[in-house]
Amino acid sequence: MNIQTLTAAFLLVFTLFWTACQGDKNGAWITVNPKGEMTAFGQPVSTFEQLKSVLVDSLANMSAIPEKIDIRFEGEVGMGARQEVETIAAEAIAAAKLLKNAPKIEILSYRKEQGTDCDKPDSLRTFCATIDVQYPSVVGGEKALQDSVGKWTDHYLFSMLEGSWEEPIKAQTLDEAAAAFFTNHQASKGSAAGAGFVAMSGSEVVYNDGKYLTLAINGYTFQGGAHGLPTEALNTFDAQTGKIYRWDELVTDKTALLALAEKKVRETRADVFAEGFNFDETFVFVLPANYGLTQEGLFLYYVPYEIMPYAMGETEVLLTFEELGDLSKIRL
């Protein structure tokens, strides 16, 4: 047995011992007294939301998740509080099982350069094109999810590299899309634009609880023209089927959501409205193409030109579950 295996075994034994000690210390994993004071695994918690969060995190880190959590009600605890705690305990077990089996996401990289002076500092280049992208890949989980995320990722990267946001994609592989990017760059030879063709992206796992998976790819590309173009891909997937959640599956009323989103955007971007900007026939307010679930609610991302001029940049807003109220079809 090597040192890594011994260390892992020691940590597992220590975790189980610590958990057992907490149970012995409290007589239960959850305690509740008549004053509403609660503990979870010996840790004081002040709200039902915090109770569930502590339970889910603790249970998900166990080697085996129990089917039931021991609860001790000390003294005369009201029936409503008892039922709430028991419901939370059951929900925490289900959530922990999902979290423990959540799909594994790997962030992959792809980098290529082509040109006559790519070895020089950026300020001295006259003809160079650079591709430097990072993107998510599902390496564990359902094949349907792997395929769906792969297709979604390919569409974003291929469109960015081909410069074909409004046209059908021709590439079948990332190498083919890169070739199209370099061909476009070759056509710019002799112009100022050829000095710094670039396509880059970063990636983030926004939310992953085993049921919902929200992924984001944010990028930037310059392939000639007056300026570069910031881009984004943000969506929520069903972790089992790979289905992408659309507005009708997330909210009950898109018209009401549109009004709520506009109100939040006006609050978030108060600076541009103070300077005289307003929505009109040119810049119509719409729900964004990029949106997804987070732990707190629905995150909306507007790319430049989507609802405002390029110079005003992107717009990000979060509609919390509290703000959404009955509009949300999802309860995390």
C-alpha positions, 0 to 999 in steps of 0.5 A: 500500500503506497503513501497516497492510499494510506493517506486516503484511508486515514482521512476516511477513517477520521471522517467516519470517526468524527461523524460518529463522535458528533452523533454521540455528543448530540445524541442525534445529527440534528437537534432542535429546542423549543427556542428554535435553536438548532444544530446539524452535526454539532454545528449551530445553524440559525435558519432552515436554509442553513440547516439544509445546506450544512446537511447536504454538504456533510452528507455528500462527503460521507462514504455512504449516505444514510437513508434516515437522519437522527433528529432529537427534539428537546422539550416542547417543539411545535408540530410545525417546526418538527414537520419542517425539520423532518422534511428538510432532513429527507430533502437533504438526503435526496439532494446529497445523493444527487450531489454525490453523483453529480457529473464530473466536468473537465475544462479542456484547452486548445491553442494554436498560432499561425503567422509570420511573427507570432514569436514577437511581443503583441505590440510588435506583431504585424501578421499573427493569428492566435486561438486560445480557448478553454471549454467544458467537457463532461467526463463522468455522467450520462452519455446523453449529457456528454453528447448534449454538452459536446454539441453545445460547446462545438456550436459555440466554438465553431461559430466563433472561429468561423465568424458565422454567428448568423450563418450555418456552421461548416466545420465538423471538428475543432481543427476544421474550425481553426483552419477556417479561422486561419484562412480568414486571417490569411485573407487579411494579409497586408492590412492592419487587422492582420496584426492581431487576429484572436479567438479566446475563451474561458469556461466555468461550471456555474452550478452542478447539483446532480440534477441541474448543470449550468455551464458558461463559456465566455469569449472574445474574438477579433477578425478585422473590423472596427473592434472585437466582439465579446461572446457568451454561451450560458445554459442549464442542462438536465444532468440525466437527459442532457436537455437544455432548459428553455424559458418555458421550462423555467418560468410560468409567465414569460411576459411577466418575466420580461417586465421583471427582467427589464426592471432589474436591468434598469436598476443594474445599468442605471448609469446608462439610463441616467446618460439618456439611453432608453430602449427603442425600435433599434434596441428593443428589450428582450429576454437574453439568449444566454441564461441559466440556473444558479444556487440563488436564482436565474442569471441573465447575460446580455452580450453587446448589441443584444439590448444596448450599443456595443460601447455600453458593454455586456449586461449581467443581472441575477433574478433571485428566487425570492424576486421570481416568486411564483414565476419560477418553476424550479425550486432548489 
